[in-house]
Amino acid sequence: MPATRHGYSTAQIALHWTIAVLVILQVALHDGMVAAFGARRGDGAATESEALLADLHVAFGIAIFVLALLRVALRVTRGAPPPPEAEHPALRTVARATHLALYAIILAMPVTGGLAWFAGLDAMAELHRAGKVAVFVLVILHVAGALYHHFVLKTDVLRRMLRPAPTPPL
């Protein structure tokens, strides 16, 4: 188990925000992917721009998967800062569950999307669609928790994902 840290590393912060931006872009690319997926299933033809949006959706999904694997590896090897000492145990449990669920869904979405797109598995397409709702709910919980910590509890939870922890001396 890695030593307790007082903040996240530059790499952990960069991965967090890069994945966040890519997830937001995935939402923007959604309509093109739906049209291209429908065309693949025989429901009409996708325009060139829709096909391009679908290609970007696939590429960004693969990028999210790879970056999320790196993020998990860093979490395992470098650890994460402990929750604030005064945090209520129930809030700590909710935060831990939300983080685990976010990691799971961020890894599952590219897998289900890839299996739907490349293997034509309708069940995976349905799981991918359902996963979209889970992503929205978990992101809202995650952001709300960070803002609650920052503005109400006045902890450093949000700041430590904005500024890397000092590198410990050798």
Secondary structure, 3 states (H helix, E strand, C coil): CCCCCCCCCHHHHHHHHHHHHHHHHHHHCHHHHHHHHHHHCCCCCCCHHHHHHHHHHHHHHHHHHHHHHHHHHHHHHHCCCCCCCCCCHHHHHHHHHHHHHHHHHHHHHHHHHHHHHHHCCHHHHHHHHHHHHHHHHHHHHHHHHHHHHHHHHCCCCCHHHCCCCCCCCC
